Every structure is written in C-alpha cells, then in structure tokens.
Amino acid sequence: MNPVGFFLEHWRYMCFGWLFTALSTLGSGYFIGLFGSGIRNEFGLSHADLGLIFAFTMLVSGPLLMWIGRQIDHVDLRLYCLALCLGYAAGSLLIAASPVVAVLIIGLLFVRLIGDWLFMHTAIVSLARHFGSRRGEAMGIGGLGYGLGPAVFPIAAVLLMDAFGWRLAWVILAVMFPLAIMPVVIWLLHGEGESHRQFLRPSAADVADTRQEFPQWSRREVLGDMQFYLVMPVVLALPFVLAGFVFHHVHLVESKGWSLAWFSSGFIVYAIGKVAMALVFGRMVDRYGSMRLLPYYPLPLVAGLLALALSDHPWVVPVYLGGAGVSTGMWLIAMGALWAEMYGVTHLGGIRSMAQALMLVVSALAAFSVGGLLDWGVSMETIAWIAIGYITFSIALSLRCDRSPSTG
C-alpha cells in the first residue's frame, strides 16, 4: 500500500500521531531554551544555575516517567492523553505565574516531563503497538508532527515573547490546551475504548501469534540482556548531545554573533530534515530492522557539529540544525521500533519509559555540564568537539551488537 492509501485507511491514528509528535516540541530543550534569557534576567540566574535547574527537573522526572509511562499499558488512551494535556497546561501556568525560583522549577518539571517525554512516548507507543510489522511506516507518516512542531512553535514563541513578554507567552500556551487541543484528542480517538479493551484481553490466537513473532520481555529481563547495554550509548547520543546544546542556544547565538530571529528560522530546516528522514527511514526500518540501522543515525549530527566547531558564518545555522533534524528524524523512527523489535509489545510502555528515564538522566547531566563549562570559559566550539568524540565512541560500541533482534 502506498503512503497515501495507508494514511486514508488509518487517518485518525495518523492525525493523532501528528498532533502528539508536534506537541512534544513544547517540552523540548530547544523550545524552553528560547525563554532562557528572560528567565535568567528575571531571577538573576547564571548559565550554570539555569543548567542546574534544567538538570534537576529531568532527574526528578526519571522516576515519575517510569511510573507514568508504563500506565499507557493499562489505561484507556483517551483518558491518558487528556490527563497529559491538563498536566502540561498546569505546568505552563506555574511558569507564567512563578514569583520565585521554586515555583518555576515545579512548572518546568511538568512541562519537561509531559511536553517532551510523555507526549512523544504516547505517540510512539500507540503507533508501534497498533501497526505491528508496519510500525516503521506508521511512525514515518504519523510522526510528521515532529517536523510541524519545530517549524511552528519556536518562531511562534519568539513572536509571542516580543509582543507580550515571556510570562504571557506561557499563559497563551496553557489556554490553548483546553480550548483547542483536548477537543481534537477526543474526536480523533473516537472508538479507542474498544481497541484498548481488546489489547488488555487478546484472544488466545492473538497471544500465540504475538509470542511466536516476538519474545515478550519484562523490564527485569531487559536489564539482564547484554544487547541493551551495548546499544544504549548510541541510543543516548542524540538526547545527550542535543540537551547539552539546545538549552544554551541563546548563548551559542550570542557567541557566534548571529541574530536570534535568524537562528529560530533555522528550525524550519531542522523540521524539513526531520520529516524527510522520518518518511524515508520508516520504510527502511520495516525492511532492514532498527538494530541494523541504528549506528548510522548520528552521522548527520556529527556533520552539523563539525560545521559549528569550524566556522562562525551565519550559514552554519541551517547546516547545524539541518544535520540535527535529519539525525533526530532517524532516531525517532529507530526508537519507535527498536524496543518492540527487540523485546515485544506486551510491556512496551514500561520498557520504553525505562529507557526514557535513562535519557532524562544523561540529558540532565549534559545540560548542567555544558552550563558549567560555559561559566568556566570553555567555548561552544570545544564542546562540539567533545560531543563528536562521544558520538564516535557510541557508534563503535553499537557496532559490536548482534545485528538481529534478540530472542529468548
């Protein structure tokens, strides 16, 4: 079936994927980082202080993510999604109204946990579980929101901040959820209750087919699998590196002598690269398997970091963000299929939330470490070389993995 026919047959799920992958932009480091200067000036924070706050919210998010993320295996998807939307809106209002840093931290905790991690987690788990052997194609088409969000939200955030200030921008964002997003979620997931009941109580034939196709690993069994530890460094490479950079993008712009408007427009290139590779990579994953393709996804990001390390020219912006976008598109599709391919779908929500919790930890370390390095006078160019070194090591380690799915 061609992509158009696939979309027409499953248009509700595809649009749901578009919506939630787009919403995942709203908790990303590069989106929140656009508010960095306003927040630092308002509360008198240094780069390291802001990095430490960012790191703290992610570290606290880890245990919460492991519990909340696994509930998607048990809770009706409609209720799960509506709860996430309300939680994000509450976090946005806390940021907007924060009189002291402590309230700001709580708001950032909600926004990061839900906006970046749980919105994305919900979209990927739902698509991977619903489409089986065609999950790569489904995530390629249903994940087009990964491009829509970065193309729209960063520019909108800059315009809102210029017009109303950073606090009112968060109020507008919060109001958007009950007025627009939640009614659309209810409409798109019409009939999802029956699908969820069938997932919880599959027929004996379905259970037999599933166990024959995949080993249905538990989280405890996954922690005993050596392949998990060999593959994790390259899995973590993109969130580790980008978390370190994107939360300090404003400093990068200032150090390079670029304008924030020019840099923000570069996210359009990021979005194009992300969408284009998601569409192409989805079918490749279905054909070759995510394990075989995983070691190669960071290479475009390496090219962008090289450009960043070697030049201050304004055209480095689309090269850097384009490379990051291409790698991100490949990473998202690979991550959507990897854990289902290796360990089955019965405990997919729990396994994926565990991996995401590890991503939160390394992202927290990266954000804090880069902030500290900047305060110590280390340049962004030097940090880019450090990142390239880590990515190279992670690729080499992943090439030692068994290229076929695990069995057991």
Solvent accessible surface area in square Angstrom, and as a share of the most:
residue,aa,sasa,rsa
1,M,123,0.55
2,N,92,0.47
3,P,63,0.39
4,V,104,0.60
5,G,23,0.22
6,F,2,0.01
7,F,48,0.20
8,L,114,0.57
9,E,105,0.47
10,H,49,0.22
11,W,92,0.32
12,R,72,0.26
13,Y,28,0.11
14,M,0,0.00
15,C,31,0.18
16,F,0,0.00
17,G,0,0.00
18,W,75,0.26
19,L,31,0.15
20,F,0,0.00
21,T,2,0.01
22,A,5,0.04
23,L,3,0.01
24,S,9,0.06
25,T,4,0.02
26,L,0,0.00
27,G,0,0.00
28,S,9,0.06
29,G,7,0.07
30,Y,17,0.06
31,F,6,0.03
32,I,1,0.01
33,G,1,0.01
34,L,6,0.03
35,F,3,0.01
36,G,5,0.05
37,S,30,0.20
38,G,23,0.22
39,I,2,0.01
40,R,41,0.15
41,N,121,0.62
42,E,90,0.40
43,F,41,0.17
44,G,66,0.63
45,L,29,0.14
46,S,46,0.30
47,H,36,0.16
48,A,23,0.18
49,D,59,0.31
50,L,6,0.03
51,G,0,0.00
52,L,96,0.48
53,I,14,0.07
54,F,1,0.00
55,A,5,0.04
56,F,103,0.43
57,T,0,0.00
58,M,0,0.00
59,L,79,0.40
60,V,51,0.29
61,S,0,0.00
62,G,3,0.03
63,P,93,0.59
64,L,72,0.36
65,L,0,0.00
66,M,63,0.28
67,W,159,0.56
68,I,41,0.21
69,G,0,0.00
70,R,97,0.35
71,Q,38,0.17
72,I,6,0.03
73,D,11,0.06
74,H,106,0.47
75,V,53,0.30
76,D,24,0.12
77,L,11,0.05
78,R,80,0.29
79,L,115,0.57
80,Y,12,0.05
81,C,0,0.00
82,L,34,0.17
83,A,63,0.49
84,L,9,0.05
85,C,0,0.00
86,L,99,0.49
87,G,12,0.12
88,Y,0,0.00
89,A,10,0.08
90,A,43,0.34
91,G,0,0.00
92,S,0,0.00
93,L,87,0.43
94,L,60,0.30
95,I,0,0.00
96,A,9,0.07
97,A,75,0.58
98,S,0,0.00
99,P,100,0.63
100,V,81,0.47
101,V,47,0.27
102,A,62,0.48
103,V,39,0.22
104,L,0,0.00
105,I,36,0.18
106,I,84,0.43
107,G,0,0.00
108,L,1,0.00
109,L,29,0.14
110,F,73,0.31
111,V,0,0.00
112,R,5,0.02
113,L,11,0.05
114,I,14,0.07
115,G,0,0.00
116,D,22,0.11
117,W,8,0.03
118,L,1,0.00
119,F,0,0.00
120,M,11,0.05
121,H,0,0.00
122,T,0,0.00
123,A,0,0.00
124,I,4,0.02
125,V,0,0.00
126,S,7,0.05
127,L,2,0.01
128,A,0,0.00
129,R,50,0.18
130,H,84,0.37
131,F,22,0.09
132,G,26,0.25
133,S,84,0.54
134,R,82,0.30
135,R,16,0.06
136,G,0,0.00
137,E,14,0.06
138,A,0,0.00
139,M,5,0.02
140,G,1,0.01
141,I,12,0.06
142,G,0,0.00
143,G,1,0.01
144,L,46,0.23
145,G,0,0.00
146,Y,8,0.03
147,G,3,0.03
148,L,102,0.51
149,G,0,0.00
150,P,0,0.00
151,A,29,0.22
152,V,72,0.42
153,F,37,0.16
154,P,0,0.00
155,I,54,0.27
156,A,35,0.27
157,A,3,0.02
158,V,18,0.10
159,L,113,0.56
160,L,49,0.24
161,M,33,0.15
162,D,114,0.59
163,A,71,0.55
164,F,111,0.46
165,G,31,0.30
166,W,27,0.10
167,R,67,0.24
168,L,79,0.39
169,A,3,0.03
170,W,0,0.00
171,V,49,0.28
172,I,68,0.34
173,L,18,0.09
174,A,3,0.02
175,V,67,0.39
176,M,54,0.24
177,F,0,0.00
178,P,66,0.42
179,L,134,0.67
180,A,46,0.36
181,I,18,0.09
182,M,28,0.12
183,P,68,0.43
184,V,60,0.35
185,V,0,0.00
186,I,96,0.49
187,W,140,0.49
188,L,8,0.04
189,L,4,0.02
190,H,138,0.62
191,G,43,0.41
192,E,15,0.07
193,G,4,0.04
194,E,82,0.37
195,S,42,0.27
196,H,22,0.10
197,R,111,0.40
198,Q,112,0.50
199,F,59,0.25
200,L,79,0.39
201,R,168,0.61
202,P,60,0.38
203,S,60,0.39
204,A,88,0.68
205,A,68,0.53
206,D,75,0.39
207,V,45,0.26
208,A,59,0.46
209,D,89,0.46
210,T,39,0.23
211,R,170,0.62
212,Q,157,0.70
213,E,103,0.46
214,F,28,0.12
215,P,26,0.17
216,Q,40,0.18
217,W,35,0.12
218,S,36,0.23
219,R,46,0.17
220,R,208,0.76
221,E,95,0.43
222,V,0,0.00
223,L,84,0.42
224,G,69,0.66
225,D,19,0.10
226,M,125,0.56
227,Q,39,0.17
228,F,2,0.01
229,Y,103,0.39
230,L,33,0.16
231,V,3,0.01
232,M,11,0.05
233,P,24,0.15
234,V,0,0.00
235,V,0,0.00
236,L,21,0.10
237,A,1,0.00
238,L,10,0.05
239,P,12,0.08
240,F,64,0.27
241,V,5,0.03
242,L,18,0.09
243,A,10,0.07
244,G,2,0.02
245,F,3,0.01
246,V,11,0.06
247,F,8,0.03
248,H,7,0.03
249,H,2,0.01
250,V,16,0.09
251,H,45,0.20
252,L,0,0.00
253,V,5,0.03
254,E,106,0.48
255,S,66,0.43
256,K,14,0.06
257,G,66,0.64
258,W,21,0.08
259,S,62,0.40
260,L,56,0.28
261,A,71,0.55
262,W,84,0.29
263,F,0,0.00
264,S,3,0.02
265,S,40,0.26
266,G,4,0.04
267,F,1,0.01
268,I,75,0.38
269,V,57,0.33
270,Y,8,0.03
271,A,4,0.03
272,I,112,0.57
273,G,11,0.10
274,K,11,0.05
275,V,34,0.19
276,A,47,0.37
277,M,43,0.19
278,A,1,0.01
279,L,76,0.38
280,V,83,0.48
281,F,4,0.02
282,G,0,0.00
283,R,112,0.41
284,M,67,0.30
285,V,6,0.03
286,D,57,0.30
287,R,188,0.69
288,Y,97,0.37
289,G,13,0.12
290,S,0,0.00
291,M,1,0.00
292,R,114,0.41
293,L,23,0.11
294,L,1,0.01
295,P,1,0.01
296,Y,108,0.41
297,Y,0,0.00
298,P,1,0.00
299,L,93,0.46
300,P,34,0.21
301,L,0,0.00
302,V,25,0.14
303,A,55,0.43
304,G,0,0.00
305,L,0,0.00
306,L,64,0.32
307,A,24,0.19
308,L,0,0.00
309,A,12,0.09
310,L,129,0.64
311,S,41,0.27
312,D,84,0.44
313,H,104,0.47
314,P,62,0.39
315,W,154,0.54
316,V,8,0.05
317,V,0,0.00
318,P,23,0.14
319,V,78,0.45
320,Y,1,0.00
321,L,3,0.02
322,G,11,0.10
323,G,11,0.11
324,A,2,0.01
325,G,0,0.00
326,V,36,0.21
327,S,0,0.00
328,T,8,0.05
329,G,0,0.00
330,M,18,0.08
331,W,9,0.03
332,L,5,0.03
333,I,1,0.01
334,A,0,0.00
335,M,2,0.01
336,G,2,0.02
337,A,2,0.02
338,L,0,0.00
339,W,2,0.01
340,A,0,0.00
341,E,21,0.09
342,M,0,0.00
343,Y,1,0.00
344,G,0,0.00
345,V,24,0.14
346,T,58,0.34
347,H,77,0.34
348,L,3,0.01
349,G,0,0.00
350,G,3,0.03
351,I,0,0.00
352,R,3,0.01
353,S,0,0.00
354,M,10,0.05
355,A,0,0.00
356,Q,0,0.00
357,A,7,0.06
358,L,71,0.35
359,M,2,0.01
360,L,0,0.00
361,V,56,0.32
362,V,28,0.16
363,S,2,0.01
364,A,1,0.00
365,L,94,0.47
366,A,4,0.03
367,A,0,0.00
368,F,86,0.36
369,S,55,0.35
370,V,10,0.06
371,G,0,0.00
372,G,11,0.11
373,L,41,0.20
374,L,17,0.08
375,D,67,0.35
376,W,199,0.70
377,G,65,0.63
378,V,43,0.25
379,S,49,0.32
380,M,4,0.02
381,E,49,0.22
382,T,64,0.37
383,I,8,0.04
384,A,0,0.00
385,W,121,0.42
386,I,102,0.52
387,A,8,0.06
388,I,20,0.10
389,G,42,0.40
390,Y,59,0.22
391,I,0,0.00
392,T,82,0.47
393,F,122,0.51
394,S,0,0.00
395,I,25,0.13
396,A,57,0.44
397,L,41,0.20
398,S,1,0.01
399,L,91,0.46
400,R,184,0.67
401,C,7,0.04
402,D,72,0.37
403,R,66,0.24
404,S,42,0.27
405,P,55,0.34
406,S,13,0.08
407,T,116,0.67
408,G,92,0.89
